[in-house]
Amino acid sequence: LGLPSSSSCASPNPALTFCVKTHDRLYYMVAPSAEAMRIWMDVIVTGAEGYTQFMN
């Protein structure tokens, strides 16, 4: 999970674009606002941490 560099993708709004990297592929997502982007990133990280703990 992270913010892509400006040259890595063509986004309608690079400042609100973030990517989610999985084993199979990379997903680029564009949020409607900076606040929504922070919320989505927090939810995704929290879910990934919970899944990691569940698998141990």
N, C-alpha and C positions, 0 to 999 in steps of 0.2 A: 504494500500500500504506500503510495507516495504521490508526489507532485511531479509530473513529467517536465523535462526540459522543454523550452519553447520550440526547439527544432525537432522534437521527437514525434509530434503529431500535429495534424491540422485540426484545430478546434474552433468552434464558433466563439468561444470565450476561454482562452488559455488560462486566465487568472482563476477561473472556477472549475478547471479540469483536474481530475486526479485519476490515478490508475490503480487497479487491483490486479496483482499478479497471482495466478494460480499455477498449479503444476502443468496444466495443459495450455494456457494462453494468458494474454494480457488484456484486461478490459479497461477502456478509457471511458470515464463518466464525467458528465458536465452537470454541475449543480445550478439551481436557479439563483443562489445567493451564496455569499461567503459563509454565512451562518449555517445554511443547509449543508454546505460542503463539510464544515467542521462536524456537524451532527452525524452525517453519513460516515465519515472517516472514523469517528469514535465508535459508532455502532458496529462497523465492520471489524475493527480491531478488537473490540470487546467480544464479539461473537467468535472470532478466530482464537482468542485466548481461552474462552470457555470450551471450545471444541478440543483444543490442545490438552486442557486439564482433564476433560472427559475421557480422552483416549489413553491417558496415563494410568 
